[in-house]
Amino acid sequence: MEPTGLGIIQKALDDWIGQFEEGYWPPLSMLAALVEETGELARELNDREGYKKKRAPGNSNLGLELADVLFSLVCIANYYHIDLDAAFKEVLDKYTKRDMKRWTEKSSDTG
């Protein structure tokens, strides 16, 4: 069966990593990379929202910062052979059941 959604991303990353003898980093190194990338994302958001401007303004790309976080997450998932498509479906179901009464559903009336 062909991967879909996050599975496509996982396979593409696994194929890319597979071309190198070193393979995936050890899990704690990948976690450190994820934390580092999350910090860079936080810095970008702080700058964009005006809360804390960067010292040296330069190129900013929120999409790339988000993709860096995704890359790091997918590396960890692949290392542990976690199917992110299945895991995401489970977590969405969990949030749907747990949080349905926290939010106001949009009206289906379009007027």
Buried (B, 14 or more C-beta within 10 A) or exposed (E): EEBEEBBEBBBEBBEEBEEEEEEBBEEEEBBEBBEEBBEEBEBBBEBEEEEEEEEEEEEEEEEEBBBBBBBBBBBBBBBEEBBBBEEEEEEEEEEEEEEEEEEEEEEEEEE
